[in-house]
């Protein structure tokens, strides 16, 4: 079951992540927008329900450099997310298409480090752990507060995860 480790050895149920289903991909080619604005657009799209947002460098017609903005979202979020893209970018056209996706089962396990608690995202395939990673936001917050390099906090979190009782 999906569990959140509150302290080493103490667990409670956490919400399961979906394994598969339909999503929509919303995309636009953008060649005339200030690159720093992509961060702002990404934040707005994620806050409005996008599952993922990313850009890919592309070469557009007449050899112009540009970016492909791609947004992965639940199908029922397509219209509001499309509106944000039109309002916040310089694109004049958007493509939308349905896609199937499959995800691993995920759970969050909180580990205790000497610097503070860090959530670990643990992914499983058929009940077997195939991936784990410390949550960036937790590690970055601790690194800033303690004035310790981020990579050290991340390494300590992995060490604590690997050393925990199973």
ZATI-726326 format. One record per residue: residue number from 1; residue in one letter; x, y, z of N, C-alpha, C in turn. Coordinates in pm, 1 decimal. Layout:
// ZATI-726326
(NUM,"a",(X,Y,Z),(X,Y,Z),(X,Y,Z))
...
This chain:
// ZATI-726326
(1,"x",(82.7,-119.6,0.0),(0.0,0.0,0.0),(86.7,125.3,0.0))
(2,"x",(28.1,235.2,-48.4),(99.7,362.2,-46.4),(100.3,415.3,96.2))
(3,"x",(218.4,451.6,145.8),(229.5,496.6,284.3),(318.9,618.5,292.3))
(4,"x",(295.4,698.2,394.1),(381.1,811.5,424.1),(450.4,778.9,554.5))
(5,"x",(582.2,776.2,553.0),(657.4,745.5,674.0),(670.3,875.0,752.7))
(6,"x",(607.8,878.7,869.2),(612.2,996.8,953.8),(742.8,1001.3,1032.0))
(7,"x",(778.6,891.0,1091.4),(906.1,874.9,1158.7),(950.8,735.2,1121.8))
(8,"x",(1072.9,705.4,1137.5),(1117.5,572.3,1101.6),(1031.6,469.5,1173.8))
(9,"x",(969.6,381.2,1096.7),(888.1,275.7,1154.6),(740.7,309.6,1168.2))
(10,"x",(700.2,437.5,1155.0),(560.7,475.8,1170.6),(505.8,514.1,1033.1))
(11,"x",(390.8,454.6,995.0),(336.1,479.1,862.6),(187.6,505.4,871.4))
(12,"x",(135.1,579.2,769.6),(-8.7,591.9,752.7),(-37.4,596.1,603.5))
(13,"x",(-160.2,565.6,566.8),(-196.0,556.5,425.3),(-185.1,692.2,357.6))
(14,"x",(-138.7,689.2,232.0),(-133.7,809.3,148.3),(-213.8,779.1,22.4))
(15,"x",(-256.9,884.3,-47.8),(-339.0,865.4,-167.6),(-259.2,797.3,-277.9))
(16,"x",(-317.5,694.4,-341.2),(-247.5,627.9,-450.7),(-247.5,712.7,-576.8))
(17,"x",(-147.7,693.2,-660.3),(-139.2,762.9,-788.2),(-203.3,676.5,-895.5))
(18,"x",(-261.6,738.7,-997.6),(-321.2,659.8,-1105.1),(-214.2,582.8,-1181.4))
(19,"x",(-250.2,465.0,-1233.4),(-154.4,383.7,-1307.0),(-159.6,410.9,-1456.4))
(20,"x",(-278.5,428.7,-1512.3),(-286.6,455.2,-1654.6),(-414.7,528.9,-1684.7))
(21,"x",(-419.8,584.9,-1804.0),(-540.6,655.0,-1843.2),(-511.9,756.9,-1950.4))
(22,"x",(-617.5,820.7,-1993.2),(-605.7,918.6,-2099.1),(-570.4,1056.6,-2047.4))
(23,"x",(-490.4,1124.9,-2123.3),(-453.3,1262.6,-2095.5),(-457.7,1338.7,-2227.9))
(24,"x",(-442.9,1467.2,-2219.9),(-435.2,1547.7,-2341.0),(-298.6,1614.8,-2346.7))
(25,"x",(-244.0,1623.9,-2466.0),(-119.5,1696.2,-2488.7),(-156.9,1824.8,-2560.4))
(26,"x",(-118.5,1936.0,-2501.3),(-143.3,2067.7,-2559.6),(-7.0,2121.8,-2597.0))
(27,"x",(8.9,2167.8,-2721.5),(141.6,2213.3,-2762.3),(133.6,2332.3,-2854.8))
(28,"x",(239.9,2412.2,-2850.4),(249.4,2531.3,-2934.5),(395.1,2557.3,-2968.7))
(29,"x",(418.6,2599.6,-3091.2),(552.1,2643.7,-3132.8),(562.4,2792.7,-3102.0))
(30,"x",(672.0,2831.2,-3037.2),(688.7,2971.7,-2996.8),(828.7,3016.4,-3036.8))
(31,"x",(836.6,3125.7,-3115.8),(967.9,3170.6,-3161.6),(997.2,3316.7,-3131.1))
(32,"x",(906.4,3384.7,-3067.0),(928.2,3527.9,-3047.1),(890.3,3574.4,-2906.4))
(33,"x",(916.1,3489.2,-2808.2),(884.4,3522.3,-2670.0),(1013.2,3526.2,-2589.0))
(34,"x",(1022.1,3618.1,-2497.7),(1136.6,3626.7,-2408.6),(1150.4,3495.1,-2332.4))
(35,"x",(1266.1,3429.4,-2341.1),(1282.4,3297.6,-2277.5),(1250.4,3294.9,-2128.6))
(36,"x",(1278.5,3402.2,-2056.0),(1252.4,3401.7,-1912.3),(1103.5,3391.1,-1881.1))
(37,"x",(1016.5,3422.0,-1975.8),(872.8,3412.8,-1951.9),(822.8,3268.8,-1944.7))
(38,"x",(901.5,3174.4,-1995.7),(858.4,3034.7,-1990.7),(843.3,2985.4,-1847.1))
(39,"x",(928.1,3031.5,-1756.3),(915.4,2992.5,-1616.1),(783.5,3037.1,-1556.6))
(40,"x",(744.7,3159.5,-1587.2),(618.1,3214.1,-1537.4),(499.6,3135.7,-1593.9))
(41,"x",(502.9,3110.7,-1724.3),(395.9,3035.5,-1789.9),(386.3,2894.9,-1729.9))
(42,"x",(500.1,2831.9,-1707.6),(503.0,2698.6,-1648.8),(435.5,2698.5,-1511.9))
(43,"x",(469.2,2795.0,-1427.6),(408.4,2804.5,-1294.3),(256.8,2818.4,-1303.3))
(44,"x",(210.0,2904.9,-1392.6),(64.9,2925.1,-1406.6),(-4.8,2798.7,-1455.2))
(45,"x",(54.6,2730.1,-1551.4),(-6.3,2608.7,-1605.4),(-12.6,2498.2,-1500.0))
(46,"x",(94.7,2480.4,-1424.1),(95.1,2379.5,-1318.2),(-7.2,2412.9,-1209.9))
(47,"x",(-16.2,2539.5,-1174.4),(-113.1,2582.0,-1073.3),(-256.8,2560.9,-1121.3))
(48,"x",(-278.0,2563.3,-1253.0),(-412.0,2546.9,-1310.1),(-446.3,2400.8,-1339.3))
(49,"x",(-357.8,2307.6,-1302.8),(-391.5,2167.0,-1316.2),(-311.7,2086.2,-1415.9))
(50,"x",(-213.6,2146.9,-1482.7),(-129.3,2068.9,-1574.1),(-52.2,1964.6,-1495.5))
(51,"x",(-36.1,1846.9,-1554.2),(40.9,1740.3,-1490.7),(190.3,1759.0,-1513.1))
(52,"x",(226.2,1815.3,-1628.0),(366.0,1840.7,-1661.2),(370.8,1949.0,-1767.6))
(53,"x",(475.2,2028.0,-1765.0),(496.7,2134.7,-1863.2),(644.3,2135.0,-1896.6))
(54,"x",(676.0,2139.4,-2026.1),(817.1,2146.1,-2063.6),(832.4,2210.0,-2200.3))
(55,"x",(953.8,2254.5,-2227.1),(985.6,2312.2,-2357.4),(1098.5,2232.6,-2420.9))
(56,"x",(1095.2,2230.6,-2552.5),(1196.8,2161.9,-2630.3),(1246.7,2261.0,-2734.9))
(57,"x",(1379.1,2280.6,-2746.2),(1427.9,2370.7,-2850.1),(1401.5,2310.9,-2988.6))
(58,"x",(1354.0,2395.2,-3079.8),(1324.2,2350.5,-3215.9),(1375.8,2452.7,-3315.7))
(59,"x",(1387.5,2410.0,-3439.8),(1419.7,2501.9,-3548.1),(1292.7,2520.6,-3629.3))
(60,"x",(1251.5,2643.6,-3644.5),(1127.1,2673.5,-3713.2),(1155.8,2713.0,-3857.8))
(61,"x",(1049.6,2749.0,-3930.2),(1068.0,2785.3,-4070.6),(1163.8,2903.3,-4082.9))
(62,"x",(1229.9,2910.4,-4196.2),(1330.7,3012.8,-4225.5),(1449.4,3005.2,-4129.9))
(63,"x",(1468.0,2887.5,-4065.9),(1583.2,2865.6,-3979.7),(1578.0,2935.2,-3845.0))
(64,"x",(1462.8,2988.4,-3807.5),(1451.9,3059.4,-3679.9),(1453.8,2961.4,-3563.0))
(65,"x",(1528.0,2993.4,-3457.0),(1521.3,2908.9,-3336.6),(1389.5,2936.3,-3264.0))
(66,"x",(1336.4,2833.4,-3202.6),(1212.7,2848.5,-3127.5),(1203.7,2743.9,-3019.6))
(67,"x",(1089.5,2737.7,-2955.2),(1062.9,2639.5,-2851.0),(928.0,2575.6,-2874.9))
(68,"x",(922.0,2445.6,-2851.2),(795.6,2374.1,-2850.5),(752.4,2367.1,-2704.9))
(69,"x",(642.0,2430.7,-2672.5),(584.6,2424.2,-2538.1),(487.7,2307.2,-2537.9))
(70,"x",(507.9,2211.9,-2447.7),(418.0,2097.7,-2435.7),(362.2,2090.9,-2294.3))
(71,"x",(232.7,2066.4,-2288.3),(161.6,2057.6,-2161.1),(86.9,1925.1,-2159.5))
(72,"x",(107.4,1847.1,-2055.1),(36.0,1721.7,-2034.4),(-68.2,1748.6,-1927.4))
(73,"x",(-194.1,1713.3,-1955.5),(-300.4,1750.5,-1862.6),(-416.5,1652.3,-1867.6))
(74,"x",(-496.9,1651.2,-1760.3),(-622.2,1576.4,-1767.5),(-709.0,1638.1,-1878.0))
(75,"x",(-784.0,1556.1,-1947.2),(-863.2,1603.7,-2061.4),(-957.7,1717.9,-2025.9))
(76,"x",(-1014.3,1714.3,-1905.8),(-1110.1,1818.2,-1868.5),(-1044.7,1953.3,-1837.1))
(77,"x",(-911.7,1959.4,-1840.3),(-840.3,2085.7,-1816.2),(-795.5,2153.0,-1945.8))
(78,"x",(-826.4,2093.9,-2059.7),(-774.2,2143.6,-2187.1),(-812.3,2288.6,-2215.0))
(79,"x",(-937.1,2323.9,-2198.3),(-979.5,2459.5,-2233.8),(-915.9,2566.7,-2145.3))
(80,"x",(-918.6,2552.9,-2012.3),(-855.1,2657.5,-1930.6),(-704.1,2668.2,-1954.0))
(81,"x",(-637.3,2554.5,-1977.5),(-492.6,2558.2,-2002.0),(-461.6,2620.5,-2137.8))
(82,"x",(-544.0,2590.9,-2236.8),(-527.2,2652.9,-2368.3),(-540.6,2803.6,-2356.9))
(83,"x",(-636.3,2846.7,-2280.3),(-658.6,2991.2,-2259.9),(-534.5,3056.7,-2197.3))
(84,"x",(-475.9,2992.3,-2097.1),(-355.0,3046.4,-2033.5),(-242.6,3057.5,-2135.4))
(85,"x",(-225.6,2955.2,-2218.4),(-117.8,2959.1,-2318.5),(-138.3,3076.9,-2413.3))
(86,"x",(-263.0,3098.4,-2461.1),(-288.6,3212.0,-2549.3),(-265.5,3345.3,-2477.7))
(87,"x",(-305.1,3354.9,-2351.5),(-291.2,3480.2,-2277.1),(-146.4,3511.7,-2240.5))
(88,"x",(-67.3,3409.2,-2208.7),(65.4,3431.6,-2150.6),(182.9,3407.8,-2244.8))
(89,"x",(156.4,3360.8,-2367.0),(265.4,3340.7,-2462.9),(235.7,3419.3,-2590.0))
(90,"x",(327.1,3413.3,-2682.9),(309.9,3484.3,-2809.4),(257.9,3394.2,-2920.7))
(91,"x",(219.9,3271.7,-2887.7),(172.2,3180.5,-2991.6),(39.2,3228.3,-3050.3))
(92,"x",(17.0,3192.5,-3176.0),(-111.3,3222.3,-3239.0),(-184.1,3093.4,-3278.8))
(93,"x",(-126.5,2979.0,-3240.5),(-190.6,2851.6,-3271.2),(-150.6,2743.2,-3172.8))
(94,"x",(-246.2,2660.7,-3137.6),(-224.2,2554.3,-3040.2),(-278.9,2423.7,-3096.7))
(95,"x",(-204.4,2317.4,-3077.2),(-249.5,2183.0,-3114.7),(-284.5,2106.6,-2987.7))
(96,"x",(-387.5,2025.3,-2994.7),(-425.7,1940.2,-2881.8),(-453.4,1800.9,-2936.1))
(97,"x",(-401.1,1701.0,-2866.5),(-430.4,1564.0,-2905.2),(-431.7,1474.1,-2782.5))
(98,"x",(-515.7,1372.2,-2790.2),(-528.8,1277.3,-2679.9),(-410.1,1182.3,-2680.1))
(99,"x",(-372.5,1137.9,-2561.8),(-262.4,1042.7,-2548.3),(-293.7,947.1,-2433.6))
(100,"x",(-245.0,825.7,-2445.9),(-252.9,730.5,-2335.4),(-121.0,737.1,-2260.4))
(101,"x",(-127.2,718.8,-2131.1),(-3.0,714.0,-2054.0),(-13.6,605.3,-1949.2))
(102,"x",(99.9,554.8,-1913.0),(110.4,455.5,-1807.3),(210.1,508.1,-1706.1))
(103,"x",(175.0,499.6,-1579.6),(264.3,546.7,-1474.3),(290.7,434.3,-1375.2))
(104,"x",(401.4,445.1,-1307.7),(432.6,351.8,-1199.7),(350.7,388.0,-1076.8))
(105,"x",(326.2,289.4,-990.7),(267.6,318.4,-859.8),(368.1,405.1,-785.1))
(106,"x",(317.5,504.8,-713.1),(407.6,593.3,-639.2),(360.9,610.2,-496.4))
(107,"x",(457.1,631.1,-411.2),(428.0,665.8,-272.7),(535.2,761.9,-225.7))
(108,"x",(503.4,834.3,-121.2),(600.3,925.2,-61.4),(636.4,871.0,75.4))
(109,"x",(765.9,861.8,98.3),(819.1,814.2,224.5),(901.5,928.4,282.5))
(110,"x",(872.0,965.3,405.8),(949.3,1072.1,468.6),(1062.4,1010.6,549.1))
(111,"x",(1183.4,1055.9,522.1),(1299.3,1005.3,594.8),(1354.1,1114.6,685.5))
(112,"x",(1419.3,1071.3,790.3),(1478.4,1162.3,887.0),(1628.2,1169.6,860.2))
(113,"x",(1679.2,1291.8,836.5),(1823.0,1312.1,820.5),(1871.1,1399.5,935.7))
(114,"x",(2000.7,1412.1,949.8),(2053.4,1498.2,1056.5),(2019.3,1644.8,1033.2))
(115,"x",(1979.0,1680.3,909.7),(1948.4,1819.7,876.3),(1799.1,1849.3,877.2))
(116,"x",(1716.0,1746.1,878.5),(1570.8,1763.3,875.9),(1505.3,1652.2,796.2))
(117,"x",(1372.7,1651.8,797.2),(1297.1,1548.2,727.1),(1285.6,1579.9,578.4))
(118,"x",(1294.6,1474.7,496.3),(1286.9,1487.8,351.0),(1191.2,1381.9,298.7))
(119,"x",(1099.3,1424.3,212.2),(1011.9,1328.3,145.9),(1086.3,1265.7,29.0))
(120,"x",(1071.3,1134.8,15.4),(1127.6,1059.9,-96.9),(1012.1,1011.5,-183.2))
(121,"x",(1022.0,1031.2,-313.9),(923.6,974.5,-406.3),(973.6,836.3,-444.9))
(122,"x",(891.6,735.3,-416.7),(928.3,596.1,-441.8),(832.8,540.6,-547.6))
(123,"x",(888.7,489.0,-657.5),(808.8,433.0,-765.6),(826.1,282.0,-767.9))
(124,"x",(713.2,211.9,-792.1),(715.2,65.7,-790.8),(651.0,8.9,-916.6))
(125,"x",(702.7,-105.1,-956.5),(647.5,-183.7,-1066.1),(615.2,-320.5,-1009.6))
(126,"x",(487.5,-356.6,-1011.8),(443.7,-484.9,-955.2),(491.0,-502.2,-811.1))
(127,"x",(485.2,-393.6,-733.5),(522.4,-398.9,-593.1),(670.9,-388.4,-564.0))
(128,"x",(754.6,-389.0,-666.8),(899.4,-381.8,-648.0),(948.3,-239.0,-674.8))
(129,"x",(1028.8,-185.4,-583.9),(1083.5,-50.5,-600.4),(1177.2,-48.3,-721.6))
(130,"x",(1150.3,43.1,-814.5),(1235.7,57.0,-931.9),(1300.0,195.9,-939.3))
(131,"x",(1252.3,287.8,-857.6),(1304.8,423.7,-858.0),(1276.8,490.2,-724.8))
(132,"x",(1366.9,574.0,-679.7),(1340.5,657.1,-562.2),(1425.6,782.5,-574.2))
(133,"x",(1370.3,893.7,-526.7),(1442.6,1020.8,-535.0),(1391.7,1115.1,-427.5))
(134,"x",(1482.7,1192.9,-368.7),(1439.4,1292.6,-270.8),(1365.0,1405.7,-340.8))
(135,"x",(1263.7,1458.3,-274.4),(1188.0,1569.4,-329.8),(1274.6,1695.5,-329.1))
(136,"x",(1284.6,1755.8,-444.4),(1370.5,1873.0,-462.3),(1334.5,1985.1,-365.7))
(137,"x",(1205.2,2016.2,-352.4),(1164.2,2130.4,-269.7),(1209.3,2113.8,-125.1))
(138,"x",(1194.8,1992.7,-70.0),(1239.2,1968.6,67.5),(1389.7,1989.5,80.2))
(139,"x",(1463.8,1932.6,-13.1),(1610.4,1942.7,-8.1),(1657.2,2086.3,-26.2))
(140,"x",(1596.0,2158.0,-120.1),(1635.5,2297.2,-145.6),(1605.7,2385.2,-23.9))
(141,"x",(1490.6,2364.0,39.5),(1454.7,2441.9,158.1),(1556.9,2419.4,269.4))
(142,"x",(1589.8,2294.0,295.0),(1686.8,2261.6,400.4),(1824.4,2318.3,365.7))
(143,"x",(1865.4,2305.7,240.3),(1996.2,2357.6,197.9),(2004.7,2508.0,221.6))
(144,"x",(1897.3,2579.3,188.6),(1896.1,2724.9,210.9),(1900.8,2757.3,360.6))
(145,"x",(1814.6,2688.7,436.4),(1806.5,2715.9,580.8),(1937.1,2685.0,652.1))
(146,"x",(1998.7,2573.5,618.5),(2118.9,2527.9,688.8),(2248.6,2574.2,622.6))
(147,"x",(2234.1,2637.7,504.0),(2351.8,2683.5,428.4),(2448.4,2567.9,400.6))
(148,"x",(2388.7,2459.8,351.6),(2461.3,2336.7,318.0),(2437.5,2310.7,169.8))
(149,"x",(2535.3,2260.2,96.5),(2513.4,2232.7,-45.5),(2393.5,2138.4,-68.4))
(150,"x",(2313.9,2170.9,-168.7),(2195.7,2092.7,-203.1),(2230.3,1945.8,-225.4))
(151,"x",(2338.6,1919.9,-297.1),(2372.5,1780.2,-327.5),(2403.2,1700.7,-201.0))
(152,"x",(2449.9,1766.6,-96.2),(2475.1,1694.5,29.4),(2343.5,1654.1,95.4))
(153,"x",(2246.1,1743.8,92.9),(2114.8,1712.6,150.1),(2052.8,1596.5,72.2))
(154,"x",(2061.4,1601.4,-59.8),(2006.1,1493.8,-142.7),(2074.3,1360.4,-111.4))
(155,"x",(2205.3,1363.0,-97.8),(2279.1,1240.0,-67.6),(2240.0,1185.7,70.0))
(156,"x",(2224.5,1273.6,168.4),(2184.6,1229.9,303.0),(2045.0,1168.7,301.7))
(157,"x",(1956.2,1225.1,220.1),(1820.7,1171.3,211.1),(1822.8,1030.8,150.6))
(158,"x",(1901.4,1011.4,45.9),(1913.3,878.5,-15.6),(1971.8,780.3,84.8))
(159,"x",(2075.3,823.6,156.2),(2138.6,738.4,257.8),(2036.0,698.2,364.8))
(160,"x",(1955.0,793.0,409.8),(1853.6,763.5,511.4),(1747.2,668.1,455.5))
(161,"x",(1710.2,686.5,330.9),(1610.9,596.7,269.7),(1665.8,455.1,260.0))
(162,"x",(1787.8,441.6,212.3),(1846.8,307.7,196.8),(1871.9,239.9,330.1))
(163,"x",(1892.1,317.6,435.7),(1921.5,259.7,566.1),(1800.2,236.5,654.2))
(164,"x",(1681.0,267.9,604.3),(1560.9,254.6,687.0),(1517.4,109.5,696.2))
(165,"x",(1443.3,75.9,801.5),(1387.0,-60.8,808.7),(1277.0,-76.2,704.3))
(166,"x",(1269.6,-190.9,643.8),(1168.7,-213.3,538.9),(1048.3,-282.5,596.7))
